[in-house]
Amino acid sequence: MKSDTKREFLQKEPHDEGDNQGPSKNDSIIMQLKQKKDGSTSKRCRESFKKVDQFGQTVNLTWNGEDEYKTTLGASVSSVLIVILLIYSAYRVFYLVNRYNPTVSKTTLIRGPEDDLPFKPQEYGFDFAFGLERKLDPDYGFFTLRQLSAVINESEERIKSNRTLTFEQCGSTNFNYEDQAEVQTFGIDKYNCATEDNYYIQGNFYRRNMEYVEIKLYKCSNDTHSVGYRPGVICKNPADIDNYFNQETFSFAFVNSMFALDDYKEPIKYFIDDQLFFELDSTKVKKANFFVQMQEASLEDDILQLGQSNDETFFQVLNVKSYDDNYSDKDGCIVAVYIRSDKLYDSYERKVDDILTLLGDIGGLSEALLGLGSFLVGFLAQKMFMSQIVKKIYHIRKYDNLAHAIEKRKKNEESNDPFHDTELQNDLTEMKAKEANISREFKTKVDIQDGDMASLFYAFLNRRRFHYDYNDIIEHIIRCICLRDVSENRQKRIYKKHVLFEKAEEKFMNELDVVRIVKTLRKFKMLAQALLSQRHRTVLRFQRQNLVETDTSSSDSDDNNYDPMRLMEHESSMVKLLTFGKMKKMMTQFKQAKLTELERNIMRGMFRRKLKDFEEQIREDKKAISLVDRIKGVQEPQTQGQLDLSIRENSIKFGYNETENQNIDEIHDDPLYDFGSRDGFGGRMKEMYQRELRNKVSAYMQSGADLNSAQRTPRTSGRRPKQGQEGPTNPDAVVFSINN
């Protein structure tokens, strides 16, 4: 019951337009639903939210169902570039996994006063040992080890203080180095080492706090006023002491460190350094400033790098400055070493290649290879793409090659007879003239004869697709045709094919204009609306061609495999023969019925580029006028009543009001206005034409007539008006006579 009621509701006819009851119930419900749908807030929100989508798919045109046009040359070059990219990627991945060739940088900086804090290098693995080649006998001299400080107090006075540090023979425990066997090998275990590790270094002489360690070697002296005097020790005589030290060498061994570039487990390496030693001279004081730096290192050793780093702090000795000073018996010092803090320090940065860097490098190389490939293949691919488009859309005449036969005959024949060239040129001109005659005959033809069928079929056979391959493109590049003006030599064989291709390319690009495409679509839409009723358009929407089925045959596809032009050029002679037979049977059906105007225009379009019936009619009318009449502009006049009636009929026909005025400047838009030359007979006739037209326009404006309508009024036979007779001369007579 419900379904019957619904069916009756849907099938209920709306009210007639003349009914005053307003819209039907169906229309009211549909209108309400539409307003509700259009005014839906949720729908507007959804549409606004969709604009945020960053993964929207770009709508592109396709080529044979593909988004891009592919070529064999492009695939070959792409394969080579892909192989290069894969090899480079494998190479970089191998380096990435093994962390080869890291990026290391070193920056030398100066530590400011606010950052100059007390520094204990022994906490970072530093240690030192000092001594002579032989064990020092107290009768000859002794060593001292002290911590010295110089501090500027609030009164801006430098306060100096010192603290004695104890030391003893290094042995196997006092020298802080992991490989004691190496220590014993070099005899460092026999040197003297500090037994205290509470010493530190800081600043320099021109800062408020200065801390350093002092090592000195004194000669033994029995003079109580000498620094070398030691109670209870009887020293050797000065000559023996001097002779003893002149044969000795002061050695200073210390543990130094270095930053290892390729060691990711222990980036800081320690070793025994011997860069400081002196050959003693009893008459001089050997002094040295031994600077210890506190270095920094930032290590980014992770394969997946997101900004994290491992920071290291270590010591390093890079700067040792030695000099000689005068010896004083009162002081008795012959060696002085000052272990100080260096205001300079180095900041190391090590960064291995991570995944993100690898992807960036591969992406950069990929873009570079694509750019190189585009440079090598882009021009050829663009030309081949356009050649395929031209091949599928446009045709050329086979007998265009007749002009090329002129050059061939000149080369093949022994005698260079100019009559052969003239003969071939006449053949080419004759064929084009025949096409023009056939087009004029089909304009009024009603029945198709055997001769007409032969002409149509011959037109089919003399068409072929335009082929432009790699050889032509390479020739275009080698001959630099793009840089030449070939307009004068376009008929030559070496240039003609390239000229045709350029014209076809220009034609296609003009047809691809968006304004032209939109106009064409609108034109077809308006034609469909004018030719088809609403019922027809509704049924057209449900054609089976719009239905996607699993059993759809290949013939329903648009792959152009069965295009007649393609089959006519097929390699198989049997396929060609079947295609020609099918086309012949198809054309024979035109003989069974009268030709319609549409069929006549289609057949004329095979021989004429553009059909302009109105202009063709004007030219035929002009040919019907005799030469004398065209020169004199004489025609039989119309009576005033006939002329007024003709003007009013044309005004109503073309939609003009009698009160509308026509601007005289619009005369220049008429195609019949621009004729003749400025000099000679043509220029004088043109002036007559302009003067006569202005006079006639003034007369027509008084009666509300349109000049263009008056120009298109059919000519009537008549005689020249008598002198004094009112009424303008027929404008067609003036136009046609002057124009011819």
BABA-783006 format. One record per residue (C-alpha): residue number from 1; x, y, z. Coordinates in pm, whole numbers. Example, Ala and Ser with C-alpha at 12.3 -4.5 7.8 and 13.67 -1.06 7.14 Angstrom:
% residues 2
<1,<1230,-450,780>>;
<2,<1367,-106,714>>;
This chain:
% residues 740
<1,<0,0,0>>;
<2,<286,230,86>>;
<3,<462,165,-244>>;
<4,<146,238,-445>>;
<5,<99,568,-267>>;
<6,<462,657,-329>>;
<7,<436,567,-698>>;
<8,<123,780,-735>>;
<9,<299,1068,-564>>;
<10,<601,1047,-794>>;
<11,<389,1010,-1108>>;
<12,<162,1300,-1024>>;
<13,<182,1561,-1298>>;
<14,<261,1921,-1209>>;
<15,<15,2206,-1267>>;
<16,<8,2386,-1598>>;
<17,<197,2709,-1630>>;
<18,<-127,2900,-1669>>;
<19,<-268,2769,-1342>>;
<20,<-271,3025,-1062>>;
<21,<-249,2766,-784>>;
<22,<131,2804,-766>>;
<23,<391,2524,-771>>;
<24,<287,2165,-723>>;
<25,<334,1969,-407>>;
<26,<623,1775,-563>>;
<27,<804,2097,-653>>;
<28,<752,2236,-304>>;
<29,<896,1928,-137>>;
<30,<1193,1917,-375>>;
<31,<1254,2288,-319>>;
<32,<1248,2242,58>>;
<33,<1487,1948,42>>;
<34,<1722,2141,-183>>;
<35,<1720,2445,45>>;
<36,<1780,2224,345>>;
<37,<2069,2051,172>>;
<38,<2228,2373,49>>;
<39,<2194,2537,384>>;
<40,<2342,2250,580>>;
<41,<2604,2381,822>>;
<42,<2773,2044,854>>;
<43,<2828,2023,480>>;
<44,<2989,2365,471>>;
<45,<3212,2267,760>>;
<46,<3317,1948,583>>;
<47,<3399,2136,265>>;
<48,<3601,2392,460>>;
<49,<3784,2119,649>>;
<50,<3879,1942,326>>;
<51,<4086,2244,225>>;
<52,<4342,2148,491>>;
<53,<4419,1821,310>>;
<54,<4787,1818,207>>;
<55,<4757,1490,19>>;
<56,<4501,1594,-238>>;
<57,<4545,1431,-576>>;
<58,<4628,1656,-868>>;
<59,<4393,1623,-1164>>;
<60,<4592,1579,-1484>>;
<61,<4529,1477,-1840>>;
<62,<4656,1132,-1937>>;
<63,<4829,975,-2236>>;
<64,<4688,631,-2323>>;
<65,<4572,597,-1963>>;
<66,<4912,694,-1819>>;
<67,<4999,1010,-1630>>;
<68,<5320,1057,-1828>>;
<69,<5444,994,-2178>>;
<70,<5720,732,-2174>>;
<71,<5988,670,-2437>>;
<72,<6247,397,-2488>>;
<73,<6527,652,-2491>>;
<74,<6405,802,-2165>>;
<75,<6378,455,-2009>>;
<76,<6735,370,-2116>>;
<77,<6883,689,-1975>>;
<78,<6672,652,-1660>>;
<79,<6803,297,-1612>>;
<80,<7162,420,-1630>>;
<81,<7088,699,-1383>>;
<82,<6912,456,-1147>>;
<83,<7214,221,-1155>>;
<84,<7443,514,-1072>>;
<85,<7213,618,-789>>;
<86,<7200,263,-649>>;
<87,<7579,228,-658>>;
<88,<7621,559,-481>>;
<89,<7354,466,-225>>;
<90,<7525,131,-151>>;
<91,<7858,311,-112>>;
<92,<7710,564,128>>;
<93,<7523,299,327>>;
<94,<7847,102,367>>;
<95,<8019,414,500>>;
<96,<7720,490,720>>;
<97,<7715,150,889>>;
<98,<8092,147,947>>;
<99,<8104,518,1035>>;
<100,<8381,590,791>>;
<101,<8498,938,703>>;
<102,<8325,1137,978>>;
<103,<8307,1513,964>>;
<104,<8551,1658,1220>>;
<105,<8609,2022,1293>>;
<106,<8842,2198,1534>>;
<107,<8795,2552,1659>>;
<108,<9055,2733,1871>>;
<109,<8912,2974,2126>>;
<110,<9030,3191,2414>>;
<111,<8893,3125,2758>>;
<112,<8757,3438,2917>>;
<113,<8826,3548,3276>>;
<114,<8481,3443,3391>>;
<115,<8542,3089,3259>>;
<116,<8897,3059,3391>>;
<117,<8839,2830,3689>>;
<118,<9089,2615,3880>>;
<119,<9179,2313,3670>>;
<120,<9317,1982,3798>>;
<121,<9460,1804,3496>>;
<122,<9549,1496,3702>>;
<123,<9176,1423,3732>>;
<124,<9164,1378,3352>>;
<125,<9468,1145,3338>>;
<126,<9758,1390,3339>>;
<127,<10080,1304,3523>>;
<128,<10446,1396,3495>>;
<129,<10789,1263,3591>>;
<130,<11124,1441,3598>>;
<131,<11484,1348,3658>>;
<132,<11833,1302,3518>>;
<133,<11988,1016,3331>>;
<134,<12153,902,3655>>;
<135,<12017,916,4001>>;
<136,<12097,1258,4144>>;
<137,<12347,1251,4430>>;
<138,<12257,1512,4699>>;
<139,<12626,1618,4703>>;
<140,<12580,1762,4354>>;
<141,<12227,1907,4370>>;
<142,<11859,1854,4440>>;
<143,<11503,1903,4297>>;
<144,<11216,2109,4439>>;
<145,<10841,2076,4358>>;
<146,<10608,2352,4471>>;
<147,<10255,2490,4416>>;
<148,<10277,2866,4367>>;
<149,<10000,3121,4361>>;
<150,<9975,3492,4285>>;
<151,<9646,3652,4388>>;
<152,<9544,4015,4360>>;
<153,<9349,4106,4672>>;
<154,<9090,4377,4728>>;
<155,<9365,4634,4780>>;
<156,<9494,4555,4432>>;
<157,<9811,4403,4576>>;
<158,<9957,4084,4437>>;
<159,<9995,3831,4714>>;
<160,<10232,3543,4641>>;
<161,<10237,3214,4825>>;
<162,<10385,2869,4773>>;
<163,<10333,2520,4897>>;
<164,<10583,2239,4878>>;
<165,<10469,1920,4712>>;
<166,<10624,1588,4801>>;
<167,<10770,1354,4541>>;
<168,<10962,1029,4523>>;
<169,<11084,776,4274>>;
<170,<10802,679,4038>>;
<171,<10842,306,4050>>;
<172,<10540,113,3927>>;
<173,<10268,300,4120>>;
<174,<10338,672,4126>>;
<175,<10324,740,3750>>;
<176,<9959,735,3638>>;
<177,<9972,541,3312>>;
<178,<9785,226,3224>>;
<179,<10077,47,3053>>;
<180,<10342,18,3325>>;
<181,<10550,-210,3107>>;
<182,<10601,82,2872>>;
<183,<10696,296,3172>>;
<184,<10966,49,3272>>;
<185,<11086,10,2914>>;
<186,<11167,381,2884>>;
<187,<11310,401,3239>>;
<188,<11047,644,3359>>;
<189,<11005,440,3676>>;
<190,<11346,574,3788>>;
<191,<11234,936,3759>>;
<192,<11069,1142,4031>>;
<193,<10689,1161,4058>>;
<194,<10461,1372,4275>>;
<195,<10298,1179,4555>>;
<196,<10025,1437,4604>>;
<197,<9740,1501,4360>>;
<198,<9601,1816,4519>>;
<199,<9779,2059,4292>>;
<200,<9593,2269,4033>>;
<201,<9656,2537,3777>>;
<202,<9464,2854,3687>>;
<203,<9492,3182,3500>>;
<204,<9800,3375,3396>>;
<205,<10005,3668,3515>>;
<206,<9756,3932,3399>>;
<207,<9455,3783,3575>>;
<208,<9357,3817,3934>>;
<209,<9426,3454,4019>>;
<210,<9729,3263,3897>>;
<211,<9811,2911,4010>>;
<212,<10094,2698,3872>>;
<213,<10336,2419,3962>>;
<214,<10710,2482,3972>>;
<215,<10989,2225,3924>>;
<216,<11351,2339,3985>>;
<217,<11697,2182,3990>>;
<218,<11956,2348,4217>>;
<219,<12329,2307,4248>>;
<220,<12447,2198,4589>>;
<221,<12615,2488,4776>>;
<222,<12793,2513,5110>>;
<223,<12716,2885,5126>>;
<224,<12450,2943,5386>>;
<225,<12323,3248,5198>>;
<226,<12264,3046,4883>>;
<227,<11932,2885,4795>>;
<228,<12125,2564,4725>>;
<229,<12238,2530,5083>>;
<230,<12095,2236,5271>>;
<231,<12180,2174,5633>>;
<232,<12370,1853,5698>>;
<233,<12478,1807,5338>>;
<234,<12841,1850,5241>>;
<235,<12861,1947,4877>>;
<236,<13127,1869,4626>>;
<237,<13355,2142,4512>>;
<238,<13206,2372,4245>>;
<239,<13429,2240,3969>>;
<240,<13317,1882,4022>>;
<241,<12954,1995,4041>>;
<242,<12979,2188,3715>>;
<243,<13151,1896,3546>>;
<244,<12880,1662,3671>>;
<245,<12587,1866,3539>>;
<246,<12755,1941,3209>>;
<247,<12740,1568,3137>>;
<248,<12375,1524,3237>>;
<249,<12042,1564,3056>>;
<250,<11723,1678,3224>>;
<251,<11423,1469,3115>>;
<252,<11059,1557,3166>>;
<253,<10812,1282,3072>>;
<254,<10439,1341,3095>>;
<255,<10112,1178,2998>>;
<256,<9956,1360,2707>>;
<257,<9623,1297,2530>>;
<258,<9488,1321,2179>>;
<259,<9148,1317,2015>>;
<260,<9104,1003,1799>>;
<261,<8896,1079,1490>>;
<262,<8781,725,1410>>;
<263,<8757,563,1753>>;
<264,<8397,563,1869>>;
<265,<8451,363,2191>>;
<266,<8747,555,2338>>;
<267,<8773,887,2154>>;
<268,<9043,1015,2397>>;
<269,<9377,839,2369>>;
<270,<9666,873,2618>>;
<271,<10036,843,2546>>;
<272,<10373,929,2698>>;
<273,<10515,1249,2553>>;
<274,<10882,1349,2568>>;
<275,<10881,1682,2394>>;
<276,<11050,1857,2689>>;
<277,<11415,1784,2779>>;
<278,<11733,1987,2834>>;
<279,<12103,1922,2793>>;
<280,<12237,2093,3104>>;
<281,<12488,2375,3106>>;
<282,<12631,2480,3441>>;
<283,<12665,2839,3324>>;
<284,<12301,2881,3210>>;
<285,<11952,2840,3345>>;
<286,<11722,2624,3131>>;
<287,<11363,2740,3169>>;
<288,<11033,2627,3013>>;
<289,<10667,2728,3030>>;
<290,<10463,2412,3010>>;
<291,<10102,2499,2915>>;
<292,<9818,2254,2976>>;
<293,<9492,2308,2787>>;
<294,<9148,2193,2893>>;
<295,<8982,2079,2569>>;
<296,<8618,2015,2480>>;
<297,<8467,1769,2232>>;
<298,<8110,1731,2103>>;
<299,<8048,1385,1957>>;
<300,<7750,1304,1736>>;
<301,<7812,936,1671>>;
<302,<7457,801,1644>>;
<303,<7336,674,1306>>;
<304,<6993,822,1372>>;
<305,<7076,1176,1467>>;
<306,<6804,1389,1623>>;
<307,<7028,1653,1780>>;
<308,<7172,1445,2065>>;
<309,<7548,1455,2134>>;
<310,<7806,1318,2379>>;
<311,<8025,1589,2532>>;
<312,<8380,1514,2649>>;
<313,<8631,1723,2848>>;
<314,<8999,1631,2845>>;
<315,<9343,1787,2878>>;
<316,<9604,1830,2610>>;
<317,<9956,1975,2598>>;
<318,<10029,2151,2272>>;
<319,<10233,2450,2376>>;
<320,<10575,2425,2543>>;
<321,<10803,2729,2531>>;
<322,<11163,2697,2648>>;
<323,<11431,2963,2685>>;
<324,<11770,3022,2852>>;
<325,<11849,3262,3136>>;
<326,<12165,3382,3307>>;
<327,<12299,3173,3592>>;
<328,<12345,3322,3939>>;
<329,<12553,3156,4213>>;
<330,<12329,3313,4470>>;
<331,<12025,3143,4322>>;
<332,<12201,2823,4217>>;
<333,<11914,2713,3987>>;
<334,<12004,2557,3652>>;
<335,<11661,2414,3549>>;
<336,<11312,2565,3599>>;
<337,<10986,2422,3460>>;
<338,<10653,2600,3517>>;
<339,<10335,2395,3463>>;
<340,<10070,2653,3380>>;
<341,<9715,2680,3247>>;
<342,<9675,2778,2881>>;
<343,<9420,3046,2806>>;
<344,<9370,2889,2463>>;
<345,<9158,2581,2419>>;
<346,<9027,2375,2128>>;
<347,<8667,2272,2067>>;
<348,<8633,1953,1863>>;
<349,<8319,1848,1681>>;
<350,<8274,1507,1525>>;
<351,<7965,1410,1331>>;
<352,<7914,1084,1146>>;
<353,<7680,1049,853>>;
<354,<7334,968,980>>;
<355,<7025,839,803>>;
<356,<6878,1184,747>>;
<357,<7203,1312,597>>;
<358,<7219,1004,376>>;
<359,<6867,1061,251>>;
<360,<6947,1425,184>>;
<361,<7260,1337,-14>>;
<362,<7080,1070,-213>>;
<363,<6795,1310,-281>>;
<364,<7038,1579,-394>>;
<365,<7217,1337,-624>>;
<366,<6883,1217,-756>>;
<367,<6780,1572,-840>>;
<368,<7117,1635,-1005>>;
<369,<7088,1317,-1212>>;
<370,<6732,1406,-1309>>;
<371,<6851,1748,-1417>>;
<372,<7128,1590,-1622>>;
<373,<6884,1343,-1773>>;
<374,<6640,1620,-1854>>;
<375,<6920,1809,-2027>>;
<376,<7017,1503,-2231>>;
<377,<6673,1358,-2303>>;
<378,<6426,1637,-2231>>;
<379,<6438,1796,-2575>>;
<380,<6411,1462,-2755>>;
<381,<6130,1343,-2527>>;
<382,<5938,1668,-2576>>;
<383,<5971,1643,-2953>>;
<384,<5873,1274,-2955>>;
<385,<5571,1346,-2737>>;
<386,<5458,1618,-2973>>;
<387,<5527,1394,-3274>>;
<388,<5301,1123,-3130>>;
<389,<5026,1380,-3075>>;
<390,<5063,1507,-3430>>;
<391,<5066,1151,-3560>>;
<392,<4739,1063,-3386>>;
<393,<4553,1386,-3474>>;
<394,<4671,1532,-3802>>;
<395,<4718,1393,-4156>>;
<396,<4931,1498,-4450>>;
<397,<4891,1445,-4825>>;
<398,<5096,1175,-4988>>;
<399,<5135,1374,-5309>>;
<400,<5310,1653,-5125>>;
<401,<5622,1458,-5210>>;
<402,<5580,1551,-5576>>;
<403,<5773,1868,-5509>>;
<404,<6059,1661,-5375>>;
<405,<6072,1461,-5696>>;
<406,<6209,1769,-5870>>;
<407,<6535,1741,-5682>>;
<408,<6547,1364,-5727>>;
<409,<6501,1392,-6103>>;
<410,<6778,1649,-6125>>;
<411,<7017,1407,-5958>>;
<412,<6909,1092,-6143>>;
<413,<6884,1226,-6498>>;
<414,<7188,1319,-6696>>;
<415,<7023,1614,-6867>>;
<416,<6902,1887,-6638>>;
<417,<6594,1982,-6839>>;
<418,<6390,2266,-6677>>;
<419,<6072,2132,-6842>>;
<420,<6074,1839,-6597>>;
<421,<6053,2081,-6304>>;
<422,<5769,2269,-6466>>;
<423,<5583,1945,-6532>>;
<424,<5599,1833,-6171>>;
<425,<5499,2175,-6041>>;
<426,<5202,2173,-6277>>;
<427,<5099,1830,-6144>>;
<428,<5101,1963,-5791>>;
<429,<4903,2274,-5884>>;
<430,<4656,2071,-6086>>;
<431,<4578,1841,-5792>>;
<432,<4506,2134,-5562>>;
<433,<4285,2292,-5829>>;
<434,<4090,1966,-5863>>;
<435,<4019,1967,-5491>>;
<436,<3880,2319,-5514>>;
<437,<3654,2220,-5806>>;
<438,<3529,1910,-5622>>;
<439,<3446,2121,-5319>>;
<440,<3237,2359,-5533>>;
<441,<3056,2069,-5698>>;
<442,<2960,1910,-5366>>;
<443,<2803,2236,-5253>>;
<444,<2491,2178,-5464>>;
<445,<2516,1807,-5536>>;
<446,<2218,1591,-5443>>;
<447,<2304,1250,-5587>>;
<448,<2640,1074,-5561>>;
<449,<2778,939,-5888>>;
<450,<3058,690,-5952>>;
<451,<3299,972,-6030>>;
<452,<3219,1137,-5697>>;
<453,<3281,809,-5516>>;
<454,<3616,779,-5690>>;
<455,<3709,1131,-5581>>;
<456,<3618,1061,-5219>>;
<457,<3799,729,-5213>>;
<458,<4101,883,-5383>>;
<459,<4106,1148,-5110>>;
<460,<4116,869,-4850>>;
<461,<4404,695,-5021>>;
<462,<4609,1012,-5048>>;
<463,<4608,1077,-4675>>;
<464,<4856,939,-4425>>;
<465,<4966,1006,-4073>>;
<466,<5255,1240,-4011>>;
<467,<5565,1053,-3889>>;
<468,<5843,1244,-3714>>;
<469,<6099,1012,-3549>>;
<470,<6435,1031,-3372>>;
<471,<6627,1068,-3698>>;
<472,<6430,1380,-3785>>;
<473,<6486,1525,-3438>>;
<474,<6860,1460,-3454>>;
<475,<6870,1617,-3799>>;
<476,<6679,1915,-3657>>;
<477,<6951,1955,-3391>>;
<478,<7252,1899,-3618>>;
<479,<7133,2138,-3888>>;
<480,<7034,2400,-3626>>;
<481,<6701,2443,-3799>>;
<482,<6554,2611,-3491>>;
<483,<6799,2898,-3548>>;
<484,<6732,2934,-3919>>;
<485,<6463,3111,-4116>>;
<486,<6338,2834,-4344>>;
<487,<6029,3016,-4467>>;
<488,<6185,3078,-4808>>;
<489,<6315,2720,-4842>>;
<490,<6019,2541,-4689>>;
<491,<5956,2345,-5010>>;
<492,<6298,2184,-5000>>;
<493,<6311,1825,-4888>>;
<494,<6555,1886,-4602>>;
<495,<6334,2156,-4452>>;
<496,<5976,2072,-4546>>;
<497,<5921,1796,-4292>>;
<498,<6047,2016,-4011>>;
<499,<5831,2306,-4129>>;
<500,<5525,2080,-4131>>;
<501,<5606,1959,-3782>>;
<502,<5643,2313,-3649>>;
<503,<5314,2414,-3809>>;
<504,<5140,2109,-3662>>;
<505,<5287,2184,-3321>>;
<506,<5173,2545,-3341>>;
<507,<4828,2433,-3453>>;
<508,<4795,2192,-3163>>;
<509,<4910,2448,-2905>>;
<510,<4655,2696,-3039>>;
<511,<4382,2434,-3015>>;
<512,<4492,2360,-2659>>;
<513,<4412,2715,-2555>>;
<514,<4186,2707,-2250>>;
<515,<3955,2976,-2386>>;
<516,<3910,2786,-2710>>;
<517,<3845,2460,-2523>>;
<518,<3585,2621,-2298>>;
<519,<3416,2785,-2595>>;
<520,<3405,2453,-2780>>;
<521,<3257,2273,-2481>>;
<522,<2996,2543,-2436>>;
<523,<2917,2526,-2806>>;
<524,<2858,2151,-2788>>;
<525,<2651,2195,-2476>>;
<526,<2432,2453,-2645>>;
<527,<2402,2234,-2955>>;
<528,<2295,1939,-2740>>;
<529,<2037,2158,-2572>>;
<530,<1911,2289,-2905>>;
<531,<1903,1957,-3093>>;
<532,<1800,1719,-2813>>;
<533,<1490,1738,-2601>>;
<534,<1494,1676,-2228>>;
<535,<1381,1317,-2284>>;
<536,<1663,1258,-2528>>;
<537,<1922,1405,-2292>>;
<538,<1795,1189,-2008>>;
<539,<1819,872,-2216>>;
<540,<2163,982,-2336>>;
<541,<2291,976,-1980>>;
<542,<2216,604,-1951>>;
<543,<2389,479,-2264>>;
<544,<2569,148,-2231>>;
<545,<2893,311,-2334>>;
<546,<2896,474,-1990>>;
<547,<2862,132,-1824>>;
<548,<3172,-46,-1694>>;
<549,<3143,-424,-1739>>;
<550,<3373,-718,-1688>>;
<551,<3295,-860,-2031>>;
<552,<3356,-538,-2222>>;
<553,<3537,-620,-2544>>;
<554,<3854,-448,-2650>>;
<555,<3670,-277,-2933>>;
<556,<3486,-65,-2680>>;
<557,<3806,87,-2552>>;
<558,<3955,411,-2671>>;
<559,<4306,277,-2728>>;
<560,<4281,367,-3098>>;
<561,<4396,21,-3208>>;
<562,<4130,9,-3481>>;
<563,<4171,359,-3615>>;
<564,<4116,352,-3996>>;
<565,<4426,560,-4067>>;
<566,<4635,323,-3859>>;
<567,<4493,17,-4032>>;
<568,<4551,176,-4375>>;
<569,<4923,195,-4287>>;
<570,<4940,-152,-4135>>;
<571,<5237,-374,-4220>>;
<572,<5009,-657,-4328>>;
<573,<4876,-623,-4683>>;
<574,<4569,-827,-4588>>;
<575,<4475,-580,-4315>>;
<576,<4515,-292,-4559>>;
<577,<4298,-467,-4818>>;
<578,<4022,-541,-4567>>;
<579,<4028,-182,-4444>>;
<580,<4000,-41,-4796>>;
<581,<3714,-280,-4875>>;
<582,<3528,-184,-4560>>;
<583,<3566,186,-4635>>;
<584,<3452,136,-4995>>;
<585,<3134,-43,-4882>>;
<586,<3070,230,-4632>>;
<587,<3104,505,-4892>>;
<588,<2884,314,-5141>>;
<589,<2586,360,-4909>>;
<590,<2582,731,-4996>>;
<591,<2455,638,-5344>>;
<592,<2135,488,-5205>>;
<593,<1985,814,-5078>>;
<594,<1975,1186,-5139>>;
<595,<2253,1389,-4981>>;
<596,<2153,1613,-4696>>;
<597,<2310,1950,-4635>>;
<598,<2509,1804,-4344>>;
<599,<2652,1529,-4564>>;
<600,<2742,1777,-4836>>;
<601,<2929,1995,-4588>>;
<602,<3113,1692,-4450>>;
<603,<3227,1591,-4796>>;
<604,<3328,1947,-4883>>;
<605,<3533,1956,-4565>>;
<606,<3758,1688,-4714>>;
<607,<3872,1933,-4980>>;
<608,<3834,2277,-4818>>;
<609,<3983,2384,-4489>>;
<610,<3702,2621,-4383>>;
<611,<3346,2641,-4510>>;
<612,<3222,3000,-4537>>;
<613,<2893,2988,-4725>>;
<614,<2813,3357,-4686>>;
<615,<3146,3483,-4820>>;
<616,<3136,3227,-5100>>;
<617,<2790,3353,-5201>>;
<618,<2918,3711,-5209>>;
<619,<3207,3612,-5433>>;
<620,<2972,3426,-5669>>;
<621,<2740,3728,-5685>>;
<622,<3031,3954,-5772>>;
<623,<3138,3720,-6050>>;
<624,<2787,3742,-6196>>;
<625,<2827,4120,-6249>>;
<626,<2988,4224,-6574>>;
<627,<3320,4405,-6578>>;
<628,<3165,4727,-6713>>;
<629,<2901,4732,-6440>>;
<630,<3160,4665,-6173>>;
<631,<3369,4960,-6294>>;
<632,<3077,5201,-6335>>;
<633,<2872,5069,-6044>>;
<634,<2555,5081,-6266>>;
<635,<2249,4885,-6163>>;
<636,<1880,4926,-6208>>;
<637,<1753,5143,-5927>>;
<638,<1493,5046,-5680>>;
<639,<1196,5260,-5611>>;
<640,<1184,5445,-5281>>;
<641,<909,5220,-5153>>;
<642,<1095,4903,-5245>>;
<643,<1410,5035,-5080>>;
<644,<1232,5138,-4760>>;
<645,<1054,4803,-4743>>;
<646,<1382,4616,-4791>>;
<647,<1555,4822,-4523>>;
<648,<1272,4765,-4272>>;
<649,<1263,4391,-4344>>;
<650,<1636,4361,-4290>>;
<651,<1617,4569,-3972>>;
<652,<1350,4337,-3828>>;
<653,<1538,4027,-3951>>;
<654,<1866,4124,-3784>>;
<655,<1705,4262,-3468>>;
<656,<1765,4637,-3506>>;
<657,<1523,4912,-3399>>;
<658,<1441,5189,-3637>>;
<659,<1553,5450,-3382>>;
<660,<1902,5299,-3337>>;
<661,<2190,5478,-3504>>;
<662,<2492,5309,-3655>>;
<663,<2836,5456,-3599>>;
<664,<3002,5546,-3924>>;
<665,<3332,5410,-3796>>;
<666,<3185,5059,-3805>>;
<667,<3218,5075,-4182>>;
<668,<3585,4997,-4136>>;
<669,<3494,4661,-3982>>;
<670,<3335,4546,-4306>>;
<671,<3556,4292,-4487>>;
<672,<3476,4463,-4818>>;
<673,<3619,4793,-4699>>;
<674,<3987,4705,-4714>>;
<675,<4066,4668,-5081>>;
<676,<4287,4820,-5347>>;
<677,<4607,5011,-5296>>;
<678,<4661,5369,-5184>>;
<679,<4803,5466,-5520>>;
<680,<4663,5444,-5873>>;
<681,<4321,5324,-5975>>;
<682,<4262,5121,-5659>>;
<683,<4323,5420,-5430>>;
<684,<4086,5649,-5629>>;
<685,<3814,5386,-5630>>;
<686,<3858,5340,-5257>>;
<687,<3803,5714,-5200>>;
<688,<3488,5698,-5414>>;
<689,<3371,5400,-5211>>;
<690,<3417,5586,-4881>>;
<691,<3243,5901,-5007>>;
<692,<2945,5712,-5148>>;
<693,<2906,5505,-4831>>;
<694,<2906,5810,-4605>>;
<695,<2632,5969,-4814>>;
<696,<2424,5654,-4801>>;
<697,<2477,5611,-4426>>;
<698,<2346,5961,-4360>>;
<699,<2033,5879,-4557>>;
<700,<1984,5546,-4378>>;
<701,<2029,5697,-4031>>;
<702,<1734,5927,-4099>>;
<703,<1511,5627,-4168>>;
<704,<1659,5410,-3885>>;
<705,<1821,5158,-4121>>;
<706,<2136,4956,-4051>>;
<707,<2423,4999,-4290>>;
<708,<2528,4636,-4268>>;
<709,<2171,4524,-4333>>;
<710,<2158,4754,-4633>>;
<711,<2483,4611,-4765>>;
<712,<2344,4260,-4741>>;
<713,<2012,4348,-4915>>;
<714,<1977,4132,-5232>>;
<715,<2050,4319,-5549>>;
<716,<1766,4387,-5789>>;
<717,<1796,4474,-6149>>;
<718,<1719,4832,-6235>>;
<719,<1827,5136,-6426>>;
<720,<2020,5440,-6323>>;
<721,<1794,5690,-6135>>;
<722,<1700,6000,-6312>>;
<723,<1847,6330,-6216>>;
<724,<1668,6476,-5916>>;
<725,<1504,6150,-5824>>;
<726,<1502,6091,-5447>>;
<727,<1627,5774,-5282>>;
<728,<1977,5638,-5247>>;
<729,<2139,5405,-5492>>;
<730,<2140,5038,-5394>>;
<731,<2445,5001,-5162>>;
<732,<2522,4653,-5295>>;
<733,<2587,4796,-5634>>;
<734,<2837,5042,-5488>>;
<735,<3006,4782,-5271>>;
<736,<3041,4520,-5540>>;
<737,<3140,4757,-5814>>;
<738,<3407,4933,-5607>>;
<739,<3540,4615,-5454>>;
<740,<3586,4456,-5791>>;
